[in-house]
Amino acid sequence: MSYVPIVDDYVIWHCEPPFEGWVYFADSEYVTIEIGVKDKPPCQYTRNEKHKKIHTLLLCYPSRWHELEYVKNRRECDEN
């Protein structure tokens, strides 16, 4: 049985170059892997900042899921 990624899994994508991060979105068509987060600079046009972070995401299609290595899940980490 092959690995099917779900949201909150931490994975290593064995591609060139390799990437690792949290599965941010999962669907049967693709998943996104969050490889970076940084604070969003203040916007001079918006009074109330709704989104405080900038997320860098990679898109991974099912044809490449065999290159993903499951490491852990966030919920499992929270339980310990």
Phi and psi in radians as a Rosetta constraint file:
Dihedral C 1 N 2 CA 2 C 2 CIRCULARHARMONIC -1.571 0.35
Dihedral N 2 CA 2 C 2 N 3 CIRCULARHARMONIC 2.755 0.35
Dihedral C 2 N 3 CA 3 C 3 CIRCULARHARMONIC -1.287 0.35
Dihedral N 3 CA 3 C 3 N 4 CIRCULARHARMONIC 2.311 0.35
Dihedral C 3 N 4 CA 4 C 4 CIRCULARHARMONIC -2.029 0.35
Dihedral N 4 CA 4 C 4 N 5 CIRCULARHARMONIC 1.950 0.35
Dihedral C 4 N 5 CA 5 C 5 CIRCULARHARMONIC -1.193 0.35
Dihedral N 5 CA 5 C 5 N 6 CIRCULARHARMONIC 2.563 0.35
Dihedral C 5 N 6 CA 6 C 6 CIRCULARHARMONIC -2.259 0.35
Dihedral N 6 CA 6 C 6 N 7 CIRCULARHARMONIC 2.815 0.35
Dihedral C 6 N 7 CA 7 C 7 CIRCULARHARMONIC -0.983 0.35
Dihedral N 7 CA 7 C 7 N 8 CIRCULARHARMONIC 2.433 0.35
Dihedral C 7 N 8 CA 8 C 8 CIRCULARHARMONIC 1.392 0.35
Dihedral N 8 CA 8 C 8 N 9 CIRCULARHARMONIC 0.135 0.35
Dihedral C 8 N 9 CA 9 C 9 CIRCULARHARMONIC -1.393 0.35
Dihedral N 9 CA 9 C 9 N 10 CIRCULARHARMONIC 2.454 0.35
Dihedral C 9 N 10 CA 10 C 10 CIRCULARHARMONIC -1.701 0.35
Dihedral N 10 CA 10 C 10 N 11 CIRCULARHARMONIC 2.169 0.35
Dihedral C 10 N 11 CA 11 C 11 CIRCULARHARMONIC -2.254 0.35
Dihedral N 11 CA 11 C 11 N 12 CIRCULARHARMONIC 2.743 0.35
Dihedral C 11 N 12 CA 12 C 12 CIRCULARHARMONIC -1.985 0.35
Dihedral N 12 CA 12 C 12 N 13 CIRCULARHARMONIC 2.187 0.35
Dihedral C 12 N 13 CA 13 C 13 CIRCULARHARMONIC -1.692 0.35
Dihedral N 13 CA 13 C 13 N 14 CIRCULARHARMONIC 1.914 0.35
Dihedral C 13 N 14 CA 14 C 14 CIRCULARHARMONIC -1.455 0.35
Dihedral N 14 CA 14 C 14 N 15 CIRCULARHARMONIC 1.370 0.35
Dihedral C 14 N 15 CA 15 C 15 CIRCULARHARMONIC -2.180 0.35
Dihedral N 15 CA 15 C 15 N 16 CIRCULARHARMONIC -2.948 0.35
Dihedral C 15 N 16 CA 16 C 16 CIRCULARHARMONIC -2.071 0.35
Dihedral N 16 CA 16 C 16 N 17 CIRCULARHARMONIC 1.896 0.35
Dihedral C 16 N 17 CA 17 C 17 CIRCULARHARMONIC -1.378 0.35
Dihedral N 17 CA 17 C 17 N 18 CIRCULARHARMONIC 2.777 0.35
Dihedral C 17 N 18 CA 18 C 18 CIRCULARHARMONIC -1.257 0.35
Dihedral N 18 CA 18 C 18 N 19 CIRCULARHARMONIC 2.602 0.35
Dihedral C 18 N 19 CA 19 C 19 CIRCULARHARMONIC -2.243 0.35
Dihedral N 19 CA 19 C 19 N 20 CIRCULARHARMONIC 2.735 0.35
Dihedral C 19 N 20 CA 20 C 20 CIRCULARHARMONIC -2.511 0.35
Dihedral N 20 CA 20 C 20 N 21 CIRCULARHARMONIC 2.633 0.35
Dihedral C 20 N 21 CA 21 C 21 CIRCULARHARMONIC 2.967 0.35
Dihedral N 21 CA 21 C 21 N 22 CIRCULARHARMONIC -3.020 0.35
Dihedral C 21 N 22 CA 22 C 22 CIRCULARHARMONIC -1.573 0.35
Dihedral N 22 CA 22 C 22 N 23 CIRCULARHARMONIC 2.443 0.35
Dihedral C 22 N 23 CA 23 C 23 CIRCULARHARMONIC -1.232 0.35
Dihedral N 23 CA 23 C 23 N 24 CIRCULARHARMONIC 2.050 0.35
Dihedral C 23 N 24 CA 24 C 24 CIRCULARHARMONIC -1.643 0.35
Dihedral N 24 CA 24 C 24 N 25 CIRCULARHARMONIC -0.602 0.35
Dihedral C 24 N 25 CA 25 C 25 CIRCULARHARMONIC -2.520 0.35
Dihedral N 25 CA 25 C 25 N 26 CIRCULARHARMONIC 2.473 0.35
Dihedral C 25 N 26 CA 26 C 26 CIRCULARHARMONIC -2.396 0.35
Dihedral N 26 CA 26 C 26 N 27 CIRCULARHARMONIC 2.378 0.35
Dihedral C 26 N 27 CA 27 C 27 CIRCULARHARMONIC -2.630 0.35
Dihedral N 27 CA 27 C 27 N 28 CIRCULARHARMONIC 2.967 0.35
Dihedral C 27 N 28 CA 28 C 28 CIRCULARHARMONIC -1.245 0.35
Dihedral N 28 CA 28 C 28 N 29 CIRCULARHARMONIC -0.348 0.35
Dihedral C 28 N 29 CA 29 C 29 CIRCULARHARMONIC -1.517 0.35
Dihedral N 29 CA 29 C 29 N 30 CIRCULARHARMONIC -0.574 0.35
Dihedral C 29 N 30 CA 30 C 30 CIRCULARHARMONIC -2.992 0.35
Dihedral N 30 CA 30 C 30 N 31 CIRCULARHARMONIC 2.909 0.35
Dihedral C 30 N 31 CA 31 C 31 CIRCULARHARMONIC -2.216 0.35
Dihedral N 31 CA 31 C 31 N 32 CIRCULARHARMONIC 2.737 0.35
Dihedral C 31 N 32 CA 32 C 32 CIRCULARHARMONIC -1.989 0.35
Dihedral N 32 CA 32 C 32 N 33 CIRCULARHARMONIC 2.487 0.35
Dihedral C 32 N 33 CA 33 C 33 CIRCULARHARMONIC -2.056 0.35
Dihedral N 33 CA 33 C 33 N 34 CIRCULARHARMONIC 2.133 0.35
Dihedral C 33 N 34 CA 34 C 34 CIRCULARHARMONIC -1.424 0.35
Dihedral N 34 CA 34 C 34 N 35 CIRCULARHARMONIC 1.988 0.35
Dihedral C 34 N 35 CA 35 C 35 CIRCULARHARMONIC -1.872 0.35
Dihedral N 35 CA 35 C 35 N 36 CIRCULARHARMONIC -0.078 0.35
Dihedral C 35 N 36 CA 36 C 36 CIRCULARHARMONIC -2.893 0.35
Dihedral N 36 CA 36 C 36 N 37 CIRCULARHARMONIC 2.580 0.35
Dihedral C 36 N 37 CA 37 C 37 CIRCULARHARMONIC -2.444 0.35
Dihedral N 37 CA 37 C 37 N 38 CIRCULARHARMONIC 2.339 0.35
Dihedral C 37 N 38 CA 38 C 38 CIRCULARHARMONIC -2.482 0.35
Dihedral N 38 CA 38 C 38 N 39 CIRCULARHARMONIC 2.764 0.35
Dihedral C 38 N 39 CA 39 C 39 CIRCULARHARMONIC -1.147 0.35
Dihedral N 39 CA 39 C 39 N 40 CIRCULARHARMONIC 2.443 0.35
Dihedral C 39 N 40 CA 40 C 40 CIRCULARHARMONIC -1.426 0.35
Dihedral N 40 CA 40 C 40 N 41 CIRCULARHARMONIC 2.344 0.35
Dihedral C 40 N 41 CA 41 C 41 CIRCULARHARMONIC -1.188 0.35
Dihedral N 41 CA 41 C 41 N 42 CIRCULARHARMONIC 2.659 0.35
Dihedral C 41 N 42 CA 42 C 42 CIRCULARHARMONIC -1.093 0.35
Dihedral N 42 CA 42 C 42 N 43 CIRCULARHARMONIC 2.495 0.35
Dihedral C 42 N 43 CA 43 C 43 CIRCULARHARMONIC -1.757 0.35
Dihedral N 43 CA 43 C 43 N 44 CIRCULARHARMONIC 2.271 0.35
Dihedral C 43 N 44 CA 44 C 44 CIRCULARHARMONIC -1.299 0.35
Dihedral N 44 CA 44 C 44 N 45 CIRCULARHARMONIC -0.231 0.35
Dihedral C 44 N 45 CA 45 C 45 CIRCULARHARMONIC -1.757 0.35
Dihedral N 45 CA 45 C 45 N 46 CIRCULARHARMONIC -0.179 0.35
Dihedral C 45 N 46 CA 46 C 46 CIRCULARHARMONIC -2.040 0.35
Dihedral N 46 CA 46 C 46 N 47 CIRCULARHARMONIC 2.234 0.35
Dihedral C 46 N 47 CA 47 C 47 CIRCULARHARMONIC -1.351 0.35
Dihedral N 47 CA 47 C 47 N 48 CIRCULARHARMONIC -0.875 0.35
Dihedral C 47 N 48 CA 48 C 48 CIRCULARHARMONIC -1.866 0.35
Dihedral N 48 CA 48 C 48 N 49 CIRCULARHARMONIC 1.916 0.35
Dihedral C 48 N 49 CA 49 C 49 CIRCULARHARMONIC -1.300 0.35
Dihedral N 49 CA 49 C 49 N 50 CIRCULARHARMONIC 2.011 0.35
Dihedral C 49 N 50 CA 50 C 50 CIRCULARHARMONIC -1.370 0.35
Dihedral N 50 CA 50 C 50 N 51 CIRCULARHARMONIC -0.739 0.35
Dihedral C 50 N 51 CA 51 C 51 CIRCULARHARMONIC -1.918 0.35
Dihedral N 51 CA 51 C 51 N 52 CIRCULARHARMONIC 2.153 0.35
Dihedral C 51 N 52 CA 52 C 52 CIRCULARHARMONIC -1.729 0.35
Dihedral N 52 CA 52 C 52 N 53 CIRCULARHARMONIC -0.188 0.35
Dihedral C 52 N 53 CA 53 C 53 CIRCULARHARMONIC -2.233 0.35
Dihedral N 53 CA 53 C 53 N 54 CIRCULARHARMONIC 2.715 0.35
Dihedral C 53 N 54 CA 54 C 54 CIRCULARHARMONIC -1.904 0.35
Dihedral N 54 CA 54 C 54 N 55 CIRCULARHARMONIC 2.160 0.35
Dihedral C 54 N 55 CA 55 C 55 CIRCULARHARMONIC -1.851 0.35
Dihedral N 55 CA 55 C 55 N 56 CIRCULARHARMONIC 2.260 0.35
Dihedral C 55 N 56 CA 56 C 56 CIRCULARHARMONIC -1.712 0.35
Dihedral N 56 CA 56 C 56 N 57 CIRCULARHARMONIC 2.107 0.35
Dihedral C 56 N 57 CA 57 C 57 CIRCULARHARMONIC -2.130 0.35
Dihedral N 57 CA 57 C 57 N 58 CIRCULARHARMONIC 2.503 0.35
Dihedral C 57 N 58 CA 58 C 58 CIRCULARHARMONIC -1.873 0.35
Dihedral N 58 CA 58 C 58 N 59 CIRCULARHARMONIC 2.500 0.35
Dihedral C 58 N 59 CA 59 C 59 CIRCULARHARMONIC -1.689 0.35
Dihedral N 59 CA 59 C 59 N 60 CIRCULARHARMONIC 2.274 0.35
Dihedral C 59 N 60 CA 60 C 60 CIRCULARHARMONIC -2.270 0.35
Dihedral N 60 CA 60 C 60 N 61 CIRCULARHARMONIC 2.096 0.35
Dihedral C 60 N 61 CA 61 C 61 CIRCULARHARMONIC -1.523 0.35
Dihedral N 61 CA 61 C 61 N 62 CIRCULARHARMONIC 2.757 0.35
Dihedral C 61 N 62 CA 62 C 62 CIRCULARHARMONIC -0.962 0.35
Dihedral N 62 CA 62 C 62 N 63 CIRCULARHARMONIC -0.519 0.35
Dihedral C 62 N 63 CA 63 C 63 CIRCULARHARMONIC -1.133 0.35
Dihedral N 63 CA 63 C 63 N 64 CIRCULARHARMONIC -0.257 0.35
Dihedral C 63 N 64 CA 64 C 64 CIRCULARHARMONIC -1.934 0.35
Dihedral N 64 CA 64 C 64 N 65 CIRCULARHARMONIC 0.001 0.35
Dihedral C 64 N 65 CA 65 C 65 CIRCULARHARMONIC -1.076 0.35
Dihedral N 65 CA 65 C 65 N 66 CIRCULARHARMONIC -0.420 0.35
Dihedral C 65 N 66 CA 66 C 66 CIRCULARHARMONIC -1.161 0.35
Dihedral N 66 CA 66 C 66 N 67 CIRCULARHARMONIC -0.267 0.35
Dihedral C 66 N 67 CA 67 C 67 CIRCULARHARMONIC -1.539 0.35
Dihedral N 67 CA 67 C 67 N 68 CIRCULARHARMONIC -0.072 0.35
Dihedral C 67 N 68 CA 68 C 68 CIRCULARHARMONIC -1.557 0.35
Dihedral N 68 CA 68 C 68 N 69 CIRCULARHARMONIC 2.336 0.35
Dihedral C 68 N 69 CA 69 C 69 CIRCULARHARMONIC -1.936 0.35
Dihedral N 69 CA 69 C 69 N 70 CIRCULARHARMONIC 2.098 0.35
Dihedral C 69 N 70 CA 70 C 70 CIRCULARHARMONIC -1.232 0.35
Dihedral N 70 CA 70 C 70 N 71 CIRCULARHARMONIC 2.309 0.35
Dihedral C 70 N 71 CA 71 C 71 CIRCULARHARMONIC -1.915 0.35
Dihedral N 71 CA 71 C 71 N 72 CIRCULARHARMONIC -0.952 0.35
Dihedral C 71 N 72 CA 72 C 72 CIRCULARHARMONIC -2.870 0.35
Dihedral N 72 CA 72 C 72 N 73 CIRCULARHARMONIC 3.058 0.35
Dihedral C 72 N 73 CA 73 C 73 CIRCULARHARMONIC -2.173 0.35
Dihedral N 73 CA 73 C 73 N 74 CIRCULARHARMONIC 2.492 0.35
Dihedral C 73 N 74 CA 74 C 74 CIRCULARHARMONIC -1.010 0.35
Dihedral N 74 CA 74 C 74 N 75 CIRCULARHARMONIC -0.701 0.35
Dihedral C 74 N 75 CA 75 C 75 CIRCULARHARMONIC -1.131 0.35
Dihedral N 75 CA 75 C 75 N 76 CIRCULARHARMONIC -0.650 0.35
Dihedral C 75 N 76 CA 76 C 76 CIRCULARHARMONIC -1.142 0.35
Dihedral N 76 CA 76 C 76 N 77 CIRCULARHARMONIC -0.641 0.35
Dihedral C 76 N 77 CA 77 C 77 CIRCULARHARMONIC -1.171 0.35
Dihedral N 77 CA 77 C 77 N 78 CIRCULARHARMONIC -0.655 0.35
Dihedral C 77 N 78 CA 78 C 78 CIRCULARHARMONIC -1.225 0.35
Dihedral N 78 CA 78 C 78 N 79 CIRCULARHARMONIC -0.475 0.35
Dihedral C 78 N 79 CA 79 C 79 CIRCULARHARMONIC -1.321 0.35
Dihedral N 79 CA 79 C 79 N 80 CIRCULARHARMONIC -0.458 0.35
